């Protein structure tokens, strides 16, 4: 260690820049000199209904050095499961739901849903070979889980989490972004964010991964429909309701970016029913969007049920979503809209197999989006994901993007005509009609295209970014016509929560 402190401060700083914060903390404890030279990289803080997360949040807010570095608050809106969730299995003939209650099971005093999750997690770990050691006993896991539940209830009842958020708005002068997510816990052993709460878990802690927001269950045989936005239903999105309320009440906060994120393919999101009719939460969201200097909105909406014959995308046709976006600040630089709905399951429950999409089920983009070239003249990123679109209309929207645009995402789109060459036609339109390739290199929008295959698991998707940009700008092969041209196309299969899924790994090829 003596040799390290003899190095120039600039070199020590370079070495430390490659270390995670966990190692930097240990390094700072070795001696006073390194305590001064090795600076923690704290730019974001976490909040949730957990006292440890709140304690760490407040400690950083009270630290006269660290508090000035915070630019983002991530609110973990996933609350631990307190009771039996809805069954993911459908009843067989002769069964009834009573037999799935909290009756006798293999482990006395442990509810069936915790036991079921525990056993499934053991199988999951075995399949992925992530952890070789034996799991803690179910009794140890359940006892620890109950402690977490008690802590969670105490925080929710007292509102200590939103009180801490309010304090952070006052104490973080450089705060820019607030992100709300239901998936901080990721999947077992691979959290999306290592919050203080998650880092404090027992080694190999086996527990039901919480999501809170209604999830898409790939193994369910029923059609899921989100319920109207009422007092009871909206509490599933407790974090969103509390945060938008606080941001609307505090006139002098510095938040200019708001992210409601589910990390690409986790099939949940904010209920689109918030746009059915005016409500307090809608008003609070609009007040945030229209603040001068507001520059980023990432909005992920859950829309399962909107495809049904009785709803016909009523939440999107109401005009409230468009009104909210039209009211957004002219300083907006980043816009991303993701709509999560299981189109195949919706079609299965509403139409015969191979029935084309009904034009009545199509919501024109002009019903959702403002005239972008007039409203968002500073826009640099534009993203659409998961929408049912018509190719020619989407091309018109892209043509309306301002010259300031530098990146465009078009992922997981469904096309009204169900043309297998729809993505190909869209890329050709960008290349030959919009002629983006004729722009100066540094002014060409970088394209992002993620696509979930028909047989892919939830949260798995293929990344075609390099191939799409090569096709549009450099005369490369089209990745979406690979079955026709019979030539290998570069792509990358991504699992956002798999440590073995390296986004920087060499590209694979589609044969």
C-alpha positions in Angstrom: 0.0 0.0 0.0 2.9 2.3 0.6 3.9 2.2 -3.0 0.5 3.2 -4.0 0.4 6.4 -2.0 3.8 7.4 -3.5 2.3 7.6 -6.9 1.2 11.0 -8.3 -2.4 11.8 -7.3 -3.5 11.9 -11.0 -2.2 8.3 -11.5 -4.0 7.1 -8.3 -7.1 8.7 -9.5 -6.8 6.9 -12.9 -6.4 3.5 -11.1 -9.3 4.2 -8.8 -11.5 5.0 -11.7 -11.5 1.4 -12.7 -12.6 0.2 -9.3 -16.3 -0.3 -8.2 -17.4 1.8 -5.3 -17.4 -1.3 -3.0 -13.6 -1.6 -3.5 -13.0 2.1 -3.3 -14.7 2.1 0.2 -12.3 -0.6 1.4 -9.4 1.3 -0.1 -10.3 4.5 1.7 -10.3 2.7 5.0 -6.6 1.5 4.7 -5.0 4.9 5.6 -5.9 8.6 5.8 -4.0 9.5 2.7 -5.9 7.1 0.5 -9.1 8.2 2.2 -8.4 11.6 0.7 -7.1 10.4 -2.7 -9.6 7.7 -3.5 -12.9 9.5 -4.0 -16.2 7.6 -4.2 -18.3 8.0 -7.4 -21.7 8.8 -6.1 -24.0 10.3 -8.7 -27.2 8.5 -7.9 -29.1 7.4 -4.7 -31.9 4.8 -4.1 -35.2 5.0 -2.3 -37.8 2.4 -1.5 -40.1 1.3 1.3 -37.1 0.0 3.2 -35.4 1.7 6.3 -31.8 0.9 5.2 -32.3 2.5 1.8 -33.8 5.6 3.5 -31.0 5.7 6.1 -28.3 5.7 3.4 -30.2 8.2 1.3 -30.5 10.6 4.2 -26.8 10.1 5.1 -25.7 11.1 1.6 -28.2 14.1 1.7 -26.5 15.3 4.9 -22.9 14.8 3.6 -21.6 18.2 2.6 -19.4 16.8 -0.2 -21.4 13.8 -1.5 -24.7 15.6 -1.8 -23.4 18.0 -4.4 -22.6 15.0 -6.8 -26.1 13.5 -6.9 -27.8 13.9 -10.2 -30.3 11.0 -10.1 -32.8 9.5 -7.6 -33.9 5.9 -8.4 -37.1 5.0 -6.7 -37.5 1.2 -6.4 -41.3 0.8 -6.5 -41.2 -3.0 -6.1 -42.7 -3.9 -2.7 -42.1 -7.3 -1.2 -45.1 -9.7 -1.6 -47.1 -9.8 1.6 -49.8 -12.3 0.7 -50.7 -14.8 -2.0 -50.5 -13.3 -5.4 -53.0 -14.3 -8.2 -52.3 -17.8 -9.3 -50.3 -18.0 -12.6 -52.0 -21.4 -13.4 -55.4 -21.8 -14.8 -57.9 -24.2 -13.1 -58.3 -27.7 -14.5 -61.8 -29.3 -14.7 -62.9 -30.2 -11.2 -60.5 -27.8 -9.4 -61.5 -24.9 -7.4 -59.5 -21.9 -6.0 -60.1 -23.0 -2.4 -57.5 -25.8 -2.8 -54.9 -23.1 -3.6 -55.4 -21.2 -0.3 -53.0 -20.8 2.6 -53.9 -24.3 3.9 -51.5 -27.1 5.0 -48.4 -27.5 3.0 -45.0 -29.1 3.2 -43.5 -26.6 5.7 -45.6 -25.6 8.8 -46.1 -21.9 9.2 -44.8 -21.0 5.7 -47.4 -19.9 3.1 -47.7 -21.9 -0.1 -46.6 -19.0 -2.3 -43.3 -18.5 -0.5 -42.7 -22.3 -0.6 -43.5 -22.4 -4.3 -41.1 -19.5 -5.1 -38.4 -21.1 -2.9 -38.5 -24.4 -4.8 -38.7 -22.6 -8.2 -35.6 -20.5 -7.3 -33.6 -23.6 -6.4 -34.4 -25.0 -9.9 -33.5 -21.7 -11.5 -30.1 -21.6 -9.7 -29.4 -25.1 -10.7 -30.3 -24.5 -14.4 -28.1 -21.4 -14.6 -25.3 -22.9 -12.4 -25.0 -19.5 -10.7 -24.4 -20.6 -7.2 -22.9 -23.9 -6.2 -23.4 -23.7 -2.4 -26.5 -25.0 -0.8 -29.4 -22.5 -0.4 -30.2 -21.4 3.2 -33.1 -23.4 4.6 -36.6 -22.2 3.8 -37.1 -21.5 7.5 -34.1 -19.1 7.6 -35.2 -17.4 4.4 -38.8 -17.0 5.6 -37.7 -15.6 9.0 -35.5 -13.0 7.3 -38.2 -12.2 4.8 -40.7 -11.6 7.6 -38.3 -9.0 9.1 -38.2 -7.3 5.7 -42.0 -7.3 5.5 -42.3 -5.7 8.9 -39.8 -3.0 8.0 -41.6 -2.4 4.7 -45.0 -2.0 6.5 -43.5 0.4 8.9 -42.2 2.6 6.1 -45.4 2.6 4.1 -47.5 3.4 7.2 -45.2 6.3 8.2 -44.5 7.6 4.8 -40.8 7.8 5.6 -39.8 7.1 2.0 -41.6 10.1 0.5 -40.5 12.3 3.4 -36.9 11.3 2.5 -37.6 12.1 -1.2 -38.9 15.5 -0.2 -35.7 16.1 1.8 -33.6 15.0 -1.1 -35.2 17.6 -3.4 -34.0 20.2 -1.0 -30.5 18.8 -0.4 -29.3 17.8 -3.8 -28.6 21.0 -5.7 -27.5 19.2 -9.0 -30.4 16.7 -9.0 -31.6 16.3 -12.6 -33.3 13.0 -13.0 -35.9 10.9 -11.2 -36.4 7.3 -12.3 -39.2 5.0 -11.1 -38.8 1.3 -11.7 -40.5 -1.9 -10.4 -37.6 -4.2 -11.3 -34.7 -3.1 -9.2 -34.5 -6.7 -7.9 -34.0 -8.0 -11.4 -34.0 -11.7 -11.3 -32.7 -14.0 -8.5 -29.0 -13.3 -7.8 -28.8 -10.6 -10.5 -30.4 -7.4 -9.4 -30.7 -4.5 -11.8 -29.5 -2.2 -9.1 -27.5 -3.2 -6.0 -29.4 -1.0 -3.6 -28.3 -0.9 0.1 -31.3 -3.1 0.9 -30.3 -5.7 -1.6 -26.6 -5.6 -0.6 -27.7 -6.3 3.0 -29.5 -9.6 2.1 -28.4 -12.9 3.6 -25.9 -14.8 1.4 -27.8 -16.7 -1.3 -31.1 -15.3 0.1 -33.9 -17.2 -1.6 -37.1 -15.1 -1.9 -39.9 -14.2 -4.3 -38.7 -11.4 -6.6 -41.1 -8.5 -6.1 -42.5 -6.4 -9.0 -45.6 -4.8 -7.5 -46.7 -3.4 -10.9 -49.0 -5.9 -12.7 -46.6 -8.2 -14.7 -47.1 -10.1 -17.9 -47.1 -13.8 -17.1 -45.9 -15.7 -20.2 -47.3 -19.1 -18.9 -50.8 -17.8 -18.2 -53.5 -19.0 -20.5 -55.8 -16.1 -19.7 -56.0 -12.6 -21.2 -54.9 -9.9 -18.7 -56.7 -6.6 -18.5 -55.7 -3.6 -16.5 -58.4 -2.1 -14.4 -59.7 1.5 -14.4 -57.5 4.1 -12.6 -59.3 4.4 -9.3 -58.2 4.9 -5.7 -57.5 1.2 -5.1 -55.9 0.4 -8.4 -53.5 3.3 -8.5 -51.8 2.2 -5.3 -50.1 -0.5 -7.3 -48.1 2.4 -8.7 -47.6 4.0 -5.3 -44.2 5.5 -6.1 -45.4 7.2 -9.3 -48.4 8.8 -7.5 -46.3 10.0 -4.6 -43.4 11.4 -6.6 -45.5 13.2 -9.2 -47.5 14.8 -6.3 -44.3 16.0 -4.6 -42.8 17.3 -7.8 -46.0 19.2 -8.6 -46.1 20.8 -5.2 -42.5 22.0 -5.0 -42.0 24.9 -7.4 -38.2 25.2 -7.0 -36.9 21.7 -7.6 -34.3 21.0 -10.2 -35.7 17.8 -11.8 -35.7 18.1 -15.6 -35.8 14.4 -16.5 -38.4 11.9 -15.6 -38.1 8.1 -16.3 -40.8 5.5 -15.8 -38.7 2.5 -16.8 -39.0 -1.3 -17.0 -35.7 -2.1 -18.8 -36.8 -2.8 -22.3 -38.6 -6.1 -22.2 -40.1 -6.6 -18.8 -43.7 -6.6 -19.7 -45.2 -4.1 -17.3 -45.4 -0.4 -17.0 -47.5 2.5 -15.7 -51.2 1.8 -16.3 -52.3 3.5 -19.5 -55.7 3.9 -17.8 -54.3 7.1 -16.2 -55.2 8.6 -19.6 -58.8 7.5 -19.5 -60.0 10.8 -18.0 -58.5 13.7 -16.1 -57.3 12.8 -12.6 -54.9 14.2 -10.0 -52.0 12.0 -11.1 -52.5 13.1 -14.8 -52.5 16.7 -13.8 -49.4 16.3 -11.7 -47.6 14.6 -14.7 -48.6 17.4 -17.0 -47.3 20.1 -14.6 -44.0 18.3 -14.6 -43.8 18.0 -18.4 -44.5 21.7 -19.0 -41.9 23.1 -16.6 -39.5 25.4 -18.4 -36.2 23.5 -19.0 -37.8 20.0 -18.8 -35.7 17.9 -21.2 -36.4 14.2 -20.9 -39.4 11.9 -20.6 -39.2 8.1 -20.8 -42.7 6.7 -20.5 -43.4 2.9 -20.3 -47.1 2.1 -20.4 -48.8 -1.2 -19.7 -51.7 -1.6 -22.1 -52.9 -5.2 -21.8 -56.7 -5.2 -22.4 -56.7 -2.2 -24.6 -56.8 -4.5 -27.6 -60.2 -5.9 -26.6 -63.3 -5.2 -28.6 -64.9 -3.3 -25.7 -62.0 -0.9 -25.2 -60.5 -0.4 -28.6 -57.5 1.5 -27.3 -59.8 3.9 -25.4 -57.0 5.2 -23.1 -55.0 6.3 -26.2 -58.0 7.6 -28.1 -59.1 9.8 -25.2 -56.7 12.5 -26.3 -55.2 13.0 -22.9 -51.8 11.4 -23.7 -51.5 13.7 -26.7 -52.5 16.7 -24.6 -49.9 15.9 -22.0 -47.1 15.5 -24.7 -48.3 18.7 -26.5 -48.0 20.6 -23.2 -44.4 19.4 -22.7 -41.7 22.0 -22.6 -40.2 23.2 -25.9 -36.8 22.4 -24.2 -37.5 18.6 -24.6 -34.5 16.8 -25.9 -35.2 13.1 -25.2 -38.6 11.4 -25.8 -39.2 7.6 -25.5 -42.6 5.9 -25.4 -42.8 2.2 -24.8 -46.2 0.4 -24.9 -46.3 -3.1 -23.4 -49.1 -5.4 -24.6 -49.1 -9.0 -25.6 -50.5 -8.7 -29.2 -50.4 -12.4 -29.9 -52.4 -13.3 -26.8 -54.8 -10.4 -27.5 -55.4 -11.7 -31.0 -55.9 -15.2 -29.7 -58.7 -14.2 -27.4 -60.4 -11.8 -29.8 -60.0 -13.3 -33.3 -59.5 -16.6 -35.2 -55.9 -17.7 -35.9 -54.1 -15.8 -38.7 -56.8 -13.1 -38.6 -55.2 -9.8 -39.7 -55.2 -6.8 -37.4 -58.5 -4.9 -37.6 -58.0 -1.2 -38.7 -60.3 -0.3 -35.9 -57.6 -1.5 -33.5 -55.0 0.8 -34.9 -54.4 4.1 -33.2 -52.8 6.6 -35.6 -49.6 8.1 -34.2 -51.1 11.5 -34.8 -53.7 10.6 -32.1 -50.8 10.2 -29.6 -48.0 12.5 -30.7 -47.9 16.3 -31.2 -46.5 17.9 -34.4 -42.9 17.2 -33.4 -41.2 19.7 -35.7 -43.3 22.5 -34.2 -43.3 21.5 -30.5 -39.9 19.9 -29.9 -37.4 21.8 -32.0 -34.5 20.8 -29.7 -35.3 17.0 -29.7 -32.2 14.8 -29.9 -33.6 11.4 -29.2 -36.9 9.9 -30.4 -38.0 6.4 -29.4 -41.0 4.2 -30.0 -41.3 0.7 -28.8 -44.1 -1.9 -28.7 -46.7 0.1 -30.6 -49.0 -1.1 -33.4 -48.0 1.1 -36.3 -48.6 1.6 -40.0 -45.3 1.8 -41.9 -46.1 4.8 -44.1 -47.4 6.9 -41.1 -44.4 6.0 -39.0 -42.1 7.2 -41.9 -44.0 10.5 -41.9 -43.4 10.9 -38.2 -39.7 10.3 -38.7 -39.7 12.8 -41.6 -41.1 15.4 -39.1 -38.2 15.0 -36.7 -36.1 18.2 -36.3 -32.6 18.5 -37.7 -31.3 18.3 -34.1 -32.2 14.6 -33.9 -29.2 12.4 -33.2 -30.7 9.0 -32.2 -33.8 7.1 -33.0 -35.1 3.8 -31.5 -37.7 1.7 -33.2 -38.0 -1.6 -31.2 -40.5 -4.4 -30.8 -43.0 -2.8 -33.2 -46.1 -4.5 -34.6 -47.2 -3.6 -38.1 -50.9 -3.3 -39.0 -50.7 -5.2 -42.2 -48.6 -8.0 -40.6 -46.3 -7.8 -43.6 -43.2 -9.9 -42.9 -41.1 -7.3 -44.8 -42.5 -4.4 -42.8 -39.2 -3.6 -41.0 -37.3 -3.9 -44.3 -39.7 -1.5 -46.0 -39.3 0.9 -43.1 -35.5 0.8 -43.3 -35.6 1.3 -47.1 -37.8 4.3 -46.6 -35.4 5.8 -44.1 -32.5 5.2 -46.5 -34.2 6.2 -49.8 -37.0 8.6 -48.9 -35.7 10.4 -45.9 -32.1 10.1 -47.2 -30.5 10.3 -43.7 -27.4 8.8 -45.2 -26.8 12.1 -47.1 -26.4 14.1 -44.0 -23.0 14.9 -42.5 -21.7 11.9 -40.6 -22.0 13.5 -37.2 -25.6 14.6 -37.9 -26.9 11.2 -38.9 -29.3 9.7 -36.3 -27.9 6.6 -34.8 -30.6 3.8 -35.1 -31.5 1.3 -32.4 -33.6 -1.7 -33.3 -34.4 -4.4 -30.8 -36.6 -7.3 -31.7 -38.2 -10.1 -29.7 -38.4 -13.4 -31.6 -41.5 -15.5 -31.5 -39.9 -18.1 -29.4 -37.9 -15.9 -27.1 -38.4 -15.9 -23.4 -39.6 -12.8 -21.6 -36.7 -10.3 -21.2 -34.7 -11.9 -24.1 -34.4 -9.9 -27.3 -32.1 -9.6 -30.3 -30.1 -6.4 -30.8 -29.8 -5.4 -34.5 -28.3 -1.9 -33.9 -25.0 -2.4 -35.9 -26.7 -4.2 -38.8 -29.5 -1.6 -39.1 -27.0 1.3 -39.2 -24.8 -0.6 -41.7 -27.8 -1.2 -43.9 -29.1 2.4 -43.9 -25.8 4.2 -44.0 -23.2 1.9 -45.5 -25.0 -0.4 -47.9 -25.0 -3.4 -45.6 -27.3 -6.4 -45.6 -30.8 -6.0 -44.1 -31.1 -8.1 -40.9 -34.9 -8.4 -41.3 -34.8 -10.2 -44.7 -32.3 -12.8 -43.5 -34.6 -15.7 -44.4 -34.8 -14.5 -48.0 -31.2 -13.7 -48.7 -29.8 -16.7 -46.9 -26.7 -14.8 -45.7 -25.5 -14.4 -42.1 -26.5 -11.1 -40.5 -24.9 -9.7 -37.3 -27.1 -9.5 -34.3 -26.7 -9.9 -30.5 -29.1 -11.8 -28.2 -29.4 -9.9 -24.9 -30.8 -10.9 -21.5 -30.7 -7.6 -19.5 -30.4 -9.5 -16.2 -28.0 -12.3 -17.2 -24.4 -11.6 -16.2 -23.3 -13.9 -19.1 -25.1 -11.7 -21.6 -22.3 -9.2 -22.5 -23.5 -6.3 -24.6 -19.8 -5.8 -25.7 -19.3 -9.4 -26.8 -18.5 -10.3 -30.4 -21.6 -10.4 -32.6 -23.2 -13.7 -33.4 -24.7 -14.3 -36.8 -28.2 -15.4 -38.0 -27.9 -18.1 -40.6 
